[in-house]
Amino acid sequence: MLRVVSLTLAALAAFIATAAADPQTGDDLALCRDRQAEMQARALACDNLLNAERLTGKDKAIALSVRGNTLLSKRDHVHAIETLSMAIDLDPDNVIALNLRGLAHERSGQDDLAMADYNLALQKRPAYGVPYNNRGVIYARRGALQSAIDDFSLSIKYTPKLLLAWTNRARVRTLMKDFDGAIADFAEAEKIDAAAPQIAGNRCVTYGMMGKFDRALADCNGLIERQPRNVFAINNRADVNMMKGDLEAALKDYNTAIQINPNNVRAHSGRGQIYERRKDLAQARADYRAAAYSLTRFDETEVARARAIAQERLAALTPQAPGAAPTGRRVALVIGNGAYKNVHALPNPPRDSKLIAGVLRDVGFQTVISVSDLTRDKFFDALKAFAEEAEKADWAVVYYAGHGFEIGGVNYLVPVDAKLAADKDAETQAVALEQVIAAVGAARKMRLVVLDACRDNPFAPTMQRTLALKLVDKGFSNIEPGAGFMVVYAAKHGETAMDGDGSANSPFATALAREIKQPRVEIRKLFDIIRDDVWAATQHAQQPFTYGSPPGREDFYFAMGK
């Protein structure tokens, strides 16, 4: 033991000597340790030390936790978890790193791991207020409202200046219809920061549920005037107008929210309710599908409630038709986008889509809609028309060939008229994968999306990067579709699919067309075979990948055979 101590002291002495010789190292160390320092400067100091490999022990753990926090702010949750885990290995009592890793797990949709981290942080430091707040958020999302209240109250007890704890408790008190308590919590939050947007944004709903619509709208209007693209506030104002009975104003706000974020669950769910009241059931079902099947890592409390409403109403409004053939009614939408106007064209997608459409007709699909070179408006028109077909079908299949990639955690398919001068333009110029998944969502049994689109992002060299997020230059990111869905990528996430040599079909389309026609090959095994075929044909350069699975109690075959 004495030898260990002496070695440690020797190492420390050497580090101090190095720091004395290099004032920059000493300055960086002081700044990296300083929790009150400006975050960007502190992160830079910690990175300097880590990159120079001049840290050990608890100091290295501190620097890694700062780096992990930076990665978390950029929504790079995978690397945040890796970095924070290294910090915790170096210093198991670093409760800040534990809390941050909990946040990264939570934002990755791993609530159980997040809860474990929050619990461990609180076990090590029971008076640490922040993890109580974060654990309370998970309780609220799960509907355990009293447990959420208890945790927010403990957070306030130990960290009375934590504004989020006050506003979060107010939100839950609103759900429990303790309106006086909620208003009192908002008043306390105003003492900390009267201009904090979450105060007016959430109090708007509280006043709305109290029937005080003038106060509610004053709160929401004031916030939206300051932050015109605050979708949370816009949805809240729409909800208040729904409570008030002003459906036109609510519809206008839901439309605005969807224009800003086409995959917004709350806006689609709310708009669906308006269309249902107006007896426009086709449009109501379309909105409910978009809300029900949008891919999110986790749902905030309001989002979870909106999704549940959409799922319930979609089930109630979806017509139930008797089955037909042994395979049921099967429909497909086949899209080949190649004639791009603002980047290099792709010769193969229209040819690939024609091949796949023909094979699907050959194996007995009753309806195959085959379209090529779609603009964004035409793309959405095709999805809407196909969704109506899917409602009457047992199988719904979408095959897409063309440009596609991921930006900021969202997978996009690219219409031929997209310009994408900046990464943020993807929301308004491209088509999110969620919209395609929603189009197949109403089918009764098999819901399949096949993407022969993991090609290089042709916009990347000139695309302005305005988002503090990773922009992927190749392919799609991995996804987690809901139960009963399959999403098949022609190449594994982050990799690039080959487009063929200009005269032949792509390797993936060739294998898909060949194997679909083989009788009595169950669909799970079918895509395993296609993966192996493409892997071999491309000399291990391309590996298809399947996410999700069909319902487990039934086998599915493209070709039944005799």
Secondary structure as a PSIPRED ss2 file (coil, helix, strand):
# PSIPRED VFORMAT (PSIPRED V4.0)

   1 M C   1.000  0.000  0.000
   2 L H   0.000  1.000  0.000
   3 R H   0.000  1.000  0.000
   4 V H   0.000  1.000  0.000
   5 V H   0.000  1.000  0.000
   6 S H   0.000  1.000  0.000
   7 L H   0.000  1.000  0.000
   8 T H   0.000  1.000  0.000
   9 L H   0.000  1.000  0.000
  10 A H   0.000  1.000  0.000
  11 A H   0.000  1.000  0.000
  12 L H   0.000  1.000  0.000
  13 A H   0.000  1.000  0.000
  14 A H   0.000  1.000  0.000
  15 F H   0.000  1.000  0.000
  16 I H   0.000  1.000  0.000
  17 A H   0.000  1.000  0.000
  18 T H   0.000  1.000  0.000
  19 A H   0.000  1.000  0.000
  20 A H   0.000  1.000  0.000
  21 A H   0.000  1.000  0.000
  22 D C   1.000  0.000  0.000
  23 P H   0.000  1.000  0.000
  24 Q H   0.000  1.000  0.000
  25 T H   0.000  1.000  0.000
  26 G H   0.000  1.000  0.000
  27 D H   0.000  1.000  0.000
  28 D H   0.000  1.000  0.000
  29 L H   0.000  1.000  0.000
  30 A H   0.000  1.000  0.000
  31 L H   0.000  1.000  0.000
  32 C H   0.000  1.000  0.000
  33 R H   0.000  1.000  0.000
  34 D C   1.000  0.000  0.000
  35 R C   1.000  0.000  0.000
  36 Q C   1.000  0.000  0.000
  37 A C   1.000  0.000  0.000
  38 E C   1.000  0.000  0.000
  39 M H   0.000  1.000  0.000
  40 Q H   0.000  1.000  0.000
  41 A H   0.000  1.000  0.000
  42 R H   0.000  1.000  0.000
  43 A H   0.000  1.000  0.000
  44 L H   0.000  1.000  0.000
  45 A H   0.000  1.000  0.000
  46 C H   0.000  1.000  0.000
  47 D H   0.000  1.000  0.000
  48 N H   0.000  1.000  0.000
  49 L H   0.000  1.000  0.000
  50 L H   0.000  1.000  0.000
  51 N H   0.000  1.000  0.000
  52 A C   1.000  0.000  0.000
  53 E C   1.000  0.000  0.000
  54 R C   1.000  0.000  0.000
  55 L C   1.000  0.000  0.000
  56 T C   1.000  0.000  0.000
  57 G H   0.000  1.000  0.000
  58 K H   0.000  1.000  0.000
  59 D H   0.000  1.000  0.000
  60 K H   0.000  1.000  0.000
  61 A H   0.000  1.000  0.000
  62 I H   0.000  1.000  0.000
  63 A H   0.000  1.000  0.000
  64 L H   0.000  1.000  0.000
  65 S H   0.000  1.000  0.000
  66 V H   0.000  1.000  0.000
  67 R H   0.000  1.000  0.000
  68 G H   0.000  1.000  0.000
  69 N H   0.000  1.000  0.000
  70 T H   0.000  1.000  0.000
  71 L H   0.000  1.000  0.000
  72 L H   0.000  1.000  0.000
  73 S H   0.000  1.000  0.000
  74 K C   1.000  0.000  0.000
  75 R C   1.000  0.000  0.000
  76 D C   1.000  0.000  0.000
  77 H H   0.000  1.000  0.000
  78 V H   0.000  1.000  0.000
  79 H H   0.000  1.000  0.000
  80 A H   0.000  1.000  0.000
  81 I H   0.000  1.000  0.000
  82 E H   0.000  1.000  0.000
  83 T H   0.000  1.000  0.000
  84 L H   0.000  1.000  0.000
  85 S H   0.000  1.000  0.000
  86 M H   0.000  1.000  0.000
  87 A H   0.000  1.000  0.000
  88 I H   0.000  1.000  0.000
  89 D H   0.000  1.000  0.000
  90 L H   0.000  1.000  0.000
  91 D C   1.000  0.000  0.000
  92 P C   1.000  0.000  0.000
  93 D C   1.000  0.000  0.000
  94 N C   1.000  0.000  0.000
  95 V H   0.000  1.000  0.000
  96 I H   0.000  1.000  0.000
  97 A H   0.000  1.000  0.000
  98 L H   0.000  1.000  0.000
  99 N H   0.000  1.000  0.000
 100 L H   0.000  1.000  0.000
 101 R H   0.000  1.000  0.000
 102 G H   0.000  1.000  0.000
 103 L H   0.000  1.000  0.000
 104 A H   0.000  1.000  0.000
 105 H H   0.000  1.000  0.000
 106 E H   0.000  1.000  0.000
 107 R H   0.000  1.000  0.000
 108 S C   1.000  0.000  0.000
 109 G C   1.000  0.000  0.000
 110 Q C   1.000  0.000  0.000
 111 D H   0.000  1.000  0.000
 112 D H   0.000  1.000  0.000
 113 L H   0.000  1.000  0.000
 114 A H   0.000  1.000  0.000
 115 M H   0.000  1.000  0.000
 116 A H   0.000  1.000  0.000
 117 D H   0.000  1.000  0.000
 118 Y H   0.000  1.000  0.000
 119 N H   0.000  1.000  0.000
 120 L H   0.000  1.000  0.000
 121 A H   0.000  1.000  0.000
 122 L H   0.000  1.000  0.000
 123 Q H   0.000  1.000  0.000
 124 K H   0.000  1.000  0.000
 125 R C   1.000  0.000  0.000
 126 P C   1.000  0.000  0.000
 127 A C   1.000  0.000  0.000
 128 Y C   1.000  0.000  0.000
 129 G H   0.000  1.000  0.000
 130 V H   0.000  1.000  0.000
 131 P H   0.000  1.000  0.000
 132 Y H   0.000  1.000  0.000
 133 N H   0.000  1.000  0.000
 134 N H   0.000  1.000  0.000
 135 R H   0.000  1.000  0.000
 136 G H   0.000  1.000  0.000
 137 V H   0.000  1.000  0.000
 138 I H   0.000  1.000  0.000
 139 Y H   0.000  1.000  0.000
 140 A H   0.000  1.000  0.000
 141 R H   0.000  1.000  0.000
 142 R H   0.000  1.000  0.000
 143 G C   1.000  0.000  0.000
 144 A C   1.000  0.000  0.000
 145 L H   0.000  1.000  0.000
 146 Q H   0.000  1.000  0.000
 147 S H   0.000  1.000  0.000
 148 A H   0.000  1.000  0.000
 149 I H   0.000  1.000  0.000
 150 D H   0.000  1.000  0.000
 151 D H   0.000  1.000  0.000
 152 F H   0.000  1.000  0.000
 153 S H   0.000  1.000  0.000
 154 L H   0.000  1.000  0.000
 155 S H   0.000  1.000  0.000
 156 I H   0.000  1.000  0.000
 157 K H   0.000  1.000  0.000
 158 Y H   0.000  1.000  0.000
 159 T C   1.000  0.000  0.000
 160 P C   1.000  0.000  0.000
 161 K C   1.000  0.000  0.000
 162 L C   1.000  0.000  0.000
 163 L H   0.000  1.000  0.000
 164 L H   0.000  1.000  0.000
 165 A H   0.000  1.000  0.000
 166 W H   0.000  1.000  0.000
 167 T H   0.000  1.000  0.000
 168 N H   0.000  1.000  0.000
 169 R H   0.000  1.000  0.000
 170 A H   0.000  1.000  0.000
 171 R H   0.000  1.000  0.000
 172 V H   0.000  1.000  0.000
 173 R H   0.000  1.000  0.000
 174 T H   0.000  1.000  0.000
 175 L H   0.000  1.000  0.000
 176 M C   1.000  0.000  0.000
 177 K C   1.000  0.000  0.000
 178 D C   1.000  0.000  0.000
 179 F H   0.000  1.000  0.000
 180 D H   0.000  1.000  0.000
 181 G H   0.000  1.000  0.000
 182 A H   0.000  1.000  0.000
 183 I H   0.000  1.000  0.000
 184 A H   0.000  1.000  0.000
 185 D H   0.000  1.000  0.000
 186 F H   0.000  1.000  0.000
 187 A H   0.000  1.000  0.000
 188 E H   0.000  1.000  0.000
 189 A H   0.000  1.000  0.000
 190 E H   0.000  1.000  0.000
 191 K H   0.000  1.000  0.000
 192 I H   0.000  1.000  0.000
 193 D C   1.000  0.000  0.000
 194 A C   1.000  0.000  0.000
 195 A C   1.000  0.000  0.000
 196 A C   1.000  0.000  0.000
 197 P H   0.000  1.000  0.000
 198 Q H   0.000  1.000  0.000
 199 I H   0.000  1.000  0.000
 200 A H   0.000  1.000  0.000
 201 G H   0.000  1.000  0.000
 202 N H   0.000  1.000  0.000
 203 R H   0.000  1.000  0.000
 204 C H   0.000  1.000  0.000
 205 V H   0.000  1.000  0.000
 206 T H   0.000  1.000  0.000
 207 Y H   0.000  1.000  0.000
 208 G H   0.000  1.000  0.000
 209 M H   0.000  1.000  0.000
 210 M C   1.000  0.000  0.000
 211 G C   1.000  0.000  0.000
 212 K C   1.000  0.000  0.000
 213 F H   0.000  1.000  0.000
 214 D H   0.000  1.000  0.000
 215 R H   0.000  1.000  0.000
 216 A H   0.000  1.000  0.000
 217 L H   0.000  1.000  0.000
 218 A H   0.000  1.000  0.000
 219 D H   0.000  1.000  0.000
 220 C H   0.000  1.000  0.000
 221 N H   0.000  1.000  0.000
 222 G H   0.000  1.000  0.000
 223 L H   0.000  1.000  0.000
 224 I H   0.000  1.000  0.000
 225 E H   0.000  1.000  0.000
 226 R H   0.000  1.000  0.000
 227 Q C   1.000  0.000  0.000
 228 P C   1.000  0.000  0.000
 229 R C   1.000  0.000  0.000
 230 N C   1.000  0.000  0.000
 231 V H   0.000  1.000  0.000
 232 F H   0.000  1.000  0.000
 233 A H   0.000  1.000  0.000
 234 I H   0.000  1.000  0.000
 235 N H   0.000  1.000  0.000
 236 N H   0.000  1.000  0.000
 237 R H   0.000  1.000  0.000
 238 A H   0.000  1.000  0.000
 239 D H   0.000  1.000  0.000
 240 V H   0.000  1.000  0.000
 241 N H   0.000  1.000  0.000
 242 M H   0.000  1.000  0.000
 243 M H   0.000  1.000  0.000
 244 K H   0.000  1.000  0.000
 245 G C   1.000  0.000  0.000
 246 D C   1.000  0.000  0.000
 247 L H   0.000  1.000  0.000
 248 E H   0.000  1.000  0.000
 249 A H   0.000  1.000  0.000
 250 A H   0.000  1.000  0.000
 251 L H   0.000  1.000  0.000
 252 K H   0.000  1.000  0.000
 253 D H   0.000  1.000  0.000
 254 Y H   0.000  1.000  0.000
 255 N H   0.000  1.000  0.000
 256 T H   0.000  1.000  0.000
 257 A H   0.000  1.000  0.000
 258 I H   0.000  1.000  0.000
 259 Q H   0.000  1.000  0.000
 260 I H   0.000  1.000  0.000
 261 N C   1.000  0.000  0.000
 262 P C   1.000  0.000  0.000
 263 N C   1.000  0.000  0.000
 264 N C   1.000  0.000  0.000
 265 V H   0.000  1.000  0.000
 266 R H   0.000  1.000  0.000
 267 A H   0.000  1.000  0.000
 268 H H   0.000  1.000  0.000
 269 S H   0.000  1.000  0.000
 270 G H   0.000  1.000  0.000
 271 R H   0.000  1.000  0.000
 272 G H   0.000  1.000  0.000
 273 Q H   0.000  1.000  0.000
 274 I H   0.000  1.000  0.000
 275 Y H   0.000  1.000  0.000
 276 E H   0.000  1.000  0.000
 277 R H   0.000  1.000  0.000
 278 R C   1.000  0.000  0.000
 279 K C   1.000  0.000  0.000
 280 D C   1.000  0.000  0.000
 281 L H   0.000  1.000  0.000
 282 A H   0.000  1.000  0.000
 283 Q H   0.000  1.000  0.000
 284 A H   0.000  1.000  0.000
 285 R H   0.000  1.000  0.000
 286 A H   0.000  1.000  0.000
 287 D H   0.000  1.000  0.000
 288 Y H   0.000  1.000  0.000
 289 R H   0.000  1.000  0.000
 290 A H   0.000  1.000  0.000
 291 A H   0.000  1.000  0.000
 292 A H   0.000  1.000  0.000
 293 Y H   0.000  1.000  0.000
 294 S C   1.000  0.000  0.000
 295 L C   1.000  0.000  0.000
 296 T C   1.000  0.000  0.000
 297 R C   1.000  0.000  0.000
 298 F C   1.000  0.000  0.000
 299 D C   1.000  0.000  0.000
 300 E C   1.000  0.000  0.000
 301 T H   0.000  1.000  0.000
 302 E H   0.000  1.000  0.000
 303 V H   0.000  1.000  0.000
 304 A H   0.000  1.000  0.000
 305 R H   0.000  1.000  0.000
 306 A H   0.000  1.000  0.000
 307 R H   0.000  1.000  0.000
 308 A H   0.000  1.000  0.000
 309 I H   0.000  1.000  0.000
 310 A H   0.000  1.000  0.000
 311 Q H   0.000  1.000  0.000
 312 E H   0.000  1.000  0.000
 313 R H   0.000  1.000  0.000
 314 L H   0.000  1.000  0.000
 315 A H   0.000  1.000  0.000
 316 A H   0.000  1.000  0.000
 317 L H   0.000  1.000  0.000
 318 T C   1.000  0.000  0.000
 319 P C   1.000  0.000  0.000
 320 Q C   1.000  0.000  0.000
 321 A C   1.000  0.000  0.000
 322 P C   1.000  0.000  0.000
 323 G C   1.000  0.000  0.000
 324 A C   1.000  0.000  0.000
 325 A C   1.000  0.000  0.000
 326 P C   1.000  0.000  0.000
 327 T C   1.000  0.000  0.000
 328 G C   1.000  0.000  0.000
 329 R C   1.000  0.000  0.000
 330 R E   0.000  0.000  1.000
 331 V E   0.000  0.000  1.000
 332 A E   0.000  0.000  1.000
 333 L E   0.000  0.000  1.000
 334 V E   0.000  0.000  1.000
 335 I E   0.000  0.000  1.000
 336 G E   0.000  0.000  1.000
 337 N C   1.000  0.000  0.000
 338 G C   1.000  0.000  0.000
 339 A C   1.000  0.000  0.000
 340 Y C   1.000  0.000  0.000
 341 K C   1.000  0.000  0.000
 342 N C   1.000  0.000  0.000
 343 V C   1.000  0.000  0.000
 344 H C   1.000  0.000  0.000
 345 A C   1.000  0.000  0.000
 346 L C   1.000  0.000  0.000
 347 P C   1.000  0.000  0.000
 348 N H   0.000  1.000  0.000
 349 P H   0.000  1.000  0.000
 350 P H   0.000  1.000  0.000
 351 R H   0.000  1.000  0.000
 352 D H   0.000  1.000  0.000
 353 S H   0.000  1.000  0.000
 354 K H   0.000  1.000  0.000
 355 L H   0.000  1.000  0.000
 356 I H   0.000  1.000  0.000
 357 A H   0.000  1.000  0.000
 358 G H   0.000  1.000  0.000
 359 V H   0.000  1.000  0.000
 360 L H   0.000  1.000  0.000
 361 R H   0.000  1.000  0.000
 362 D H   0.000  1.000  0.000
 363 V C   1.000  0.000  0.000
 364 G C   1.000  0.000  0.000
 365 F C   1.000  0.000  0.000
 366 Q C   1.000  0.000  0.000
 367 T E   0.000  0.000  1.000
 368 V E   0.000  0.000  1.000
 369 I E   0.000  0.000  1.000
 370 S E   0.000  0.000  1.000
 371 V E   0.000  0.000  1.000
 372 S E   0.000  0.000  1.000
 373 D C   1.000  0.000  0.000
 374 L C   1.000  0.000  0.000
 375 T C   1.000  0.000  0.000
 376 R H   0.000  1.000  0.000
 377 D H   0.000  1.000  0.000
 378 K H   0.000  1.000  0.000
 379 F H   0.000  1.000  0.000
 380 F H   0.000  1.000  0.000
 381 D H   0.000  1.000  0.000
 382 A H   0.000  1.000  0.000
 383 L H   0.000  1.000  0.000
 384 K H   0.000  1.000  0.000
 385 A H   0.000  1.000  0.000
 386 F H   0.000  1.000  0.000
 387 A H   0.000  1.000  0.000
 388 E H   0.000  1.000  0.000
 389 E H   0.000  1.000  0.000
 390 A H   0.000  1.000  0.000
 391 E C   1.000  0.000  0.000
 392 K C   1.000  0.000  0.000
 393 A C   1.000  0.000  0.000
 394 D C   1.000  0.000  0.000
 395 W E   0.000  0.000  1.000
 396 A E   0.000  0.000  1.000
 397 V E   0.000  0.000  1.000
 398 V E   0.000  0.000  1.000
 399 Y E   0.000  0.000  1.000
 400 Y E   0.000  0.000  1.000
 401 A E   0.000  0.000  1.000
 402 G C   1.000  0.000  0.000
 403 H C   1.000  0.000  0.000
 404 G E   0.000  0.000  1.000
 405 F E   0.000  0.000  1.000
 406 E E   0.000  0.000  1.000
 407 I E   0.000  0.000  1.000
 408 G C   1.000  0.000  0.000
 409 G C   1.000  0.000  0.000
 410 V E   0.000  0.000  1.000
 411 N E   0.000  0.000  1.000
 412 Y E   0.000  0.000  1.000
 413 L E   0.000  0.000  1.000
 414 V C   1.000  0.000  0.000
 415 P C   1.000  0.000  0.000
 416 V C   1.000  0.000  0.000
 417 D C   1.000  0.000  0.000
 418 A C   1.000  0.000  0.000
 419 K C   1.000  0.000  0.000
 420 L C   1.000  0.000  0.000
 421 A C   1.000  0.000  0.000
 422 A E   0.000  0.000  1.000
 423 D H   0.000  1.000  0.000
 424 K H   0.000  1.000  0.000
 425 D H   0.000  1.000  0.000
 426 A H   0.000  1.000  0.000
 427 E H   0.000  1.000  0.000
 428 T H   0.000  1.000  0.000
 429 Q H   0.000  1.000  0.000
 430 A C   1.000  0.000  0.000
 431 V E   0.000  0.000  1.000
 432 A E   0.000  0.000  1.000
 433 L H   0.000  1.000  0.000
 434 E H   0.000  1.000  0.000
 435 Q H   0.000  1.000  0.000
 436 V H   0.000  1.000  0.000
 437 I H   0.000  1.000  0.000
 438 A H   0.000  1.000  0.000
 439 A H   0.000  1.000  0.000
 440 V H   0.000  1.000  0.000
 441 G C   1.000  0.000  0.000
 442 A C   1.000  0.000  0.000
 443 A C   1.000  0.000  0.000
 444 R C   1.000  0.000  0.000
 445 K C   1.000  0.000  0.000
 446 M E   0.000  0.000  1.000
 447 R E   0.000  0.000  1.000
 448 L E   0.000  0.000  1.000
 449 V E   0.000  0.000  1.000
 450 V E   0.000  0.000  1.000
 451 L E   0.000  0.000  1.000
 452 D E   0.000  0.000  1.000
 453 A C   1.000  0.000  0.000
 454 C C   1.000  0.000  0.000
 455 R C   1.000  0.000  0.000
 456 D E   0.000  0.000  1.000
 457 N C   1.000  0.000  0.000
 458 P C   1.000  0.000  0.000
 459 F C   1.000  0.000  0.000
 460 A C   1.000  0.000  0.000
 461 P C   1.000  0.000  0.000
 462 T C   1.000  0.000  0.000
 463 M C   1.000  0.000  0.000
 464 Q E   0.000  0.000  1.000
 465 R C   1.000  0.000  0.000
 466 T C   1.000  0.000  0.000
 467 L C   1.000  0.000  0.000
 468 A C   1.000  0.000  0.000
 469 L C   1.000  0.000  0.000
 470 K C   1.000  0.000  0.000
 471 L E   0.000  0.000  1.000
 472 V C   1.000  0.000  0.000
 473 D C   1.000  0.000  0.000
 474 K E   0.000  0.000  1.000
 475 G C   1.000  0.000  0.000
 476 F C   1.000  0.000  0.000
 477 S C   1.000  0.000  0.000
 478 N C   1.000  0.000  0.000
 479 I C   1.000  0.000  0.000
 480 E C   1.000  0.000  0.000
 481 P C   1.000  0.000  0.000
 482 G C   1.000  0.000  0.000
 483 A C   1.000  0.000  0.000
 484 G C   1.000  0.000  0.000
 485 F E   0.000  0.000  1.000
 486 M E   0.000  0.000  1.000
 487 V E   0.000  0.000  1.000
 488 V E   0.000  0.000  1.000
 489 Y E   0.000  0.000  1.000
 490 A C   1.000  0.000  0.000
 491 A C   1.000  0.000  0.000
 492 K C   1.000  0.000  0.000
 493 H C   1.000  0.000  0.000
 494 G C   1.000  0.000  0.000
 495 E C   1.000  0.000  0.000
 496 T C   1.000  0.000  0.000
 497 A C   1.000  0.000  0.000
 498 M C   1.000  0.000  0.000
 499 D C   1.000  0.000  0.000
 500 G C   1.000  0.000  0.000
 501 D C   1.000  0.000  0.000
 502 G C   1.000  0.000  0.000
 503 S C   1.000  0.000  0.000
 504 A C   1.000  0.000  0.000
 505 N C   1.000  0.000  0.000
 506 S C   1.000  0.000  0.000
 507 P H   0.000  1.000  0.000
 508 F H   0.000  1.000  0.000
 509 A H   0.000  1.000  0.000
 510 T H   0.000  1.000  0.000
 511 A H   0.000  1.000  0.000
 512 L H   0.000  1.000  0.000
 513 A H   0.000  1.000  0.000
 514 R H   0.000  1.000  0.000
 515 E H   0.000  1.000  0.000
 516 I H   0.000  1.000  0.000
 517 K C   1.000  0.000  0.000
 518 Q C   1.000  0.000  0.000
 519 P C   1.000  0.000  0.000
 520 R C   1.000  0.000  0.000
 521 V C   1.000  0.000  0.000
 522 E E   0.000  0.000  1.000
 523 I H   0.000  1.000  0.000
 524 R H   0.000  1.000  0.000
 525 K H   0.000  1.000  0.000
 526 L H   0.000  1.000  0.000
 527 F H   0.000  1.000  0.000
 528 D H   0.000  1.000  0.000
 529 I H   0.000  1.000  0.000
 530 I H   0.000  1.000  0.000
 531 R H   0.000  1.000  0.000
 532 D H   0.000  1.000  0.000
 533 D H   0.000  1.000  0.000
 534 V H   0.000  1.000  0.000
 535 W H   0.000  1.000  0.000
 536 A H   0.000  1.000  0.000
 537 A H   0.000  1.000  0.000
 538 T C   1.000  0.000  0.000
 539 Q C   1.000  0.000  0.000
 540 H C   1.000  0.000  0.000
 541 A C   1.000  0.000  0.000
 542 Q C   1.000  0.000  0.000
 543 Q C   1.000  0.000  0.000
 544 P C   1.000  0.000  0.000
 545 F E   0.000  0.000  1.000
 546 T E   0.000  0.000  1.000
 547 Y E   0.000  0.000  1.000
 548 G E   0.000  0.000  1.000
 549 S C   1.000  0.000  0.000
 550 P C   1.000  0.000  0.000
 551 P C   1.000  0.000  0.000
 552 G C   1.000  0.000  0.000
 553 R C   1.000  0.000  0.000
 554 E C   1.000  0.000  0.000
 555 D C   1.000  0.000  0.000
 556 F C   1.000  0.000  0.000
 557 Y E   0.000  0.000  1.000
 558 F C   1.000  0.000  0.000
 559 A C   1.000  0.000  0.000
 560 M C   1.000  0.000  0.000
 561 G C   1.000  0.000  0.000
 562 K C   1.000  0.000  0.000
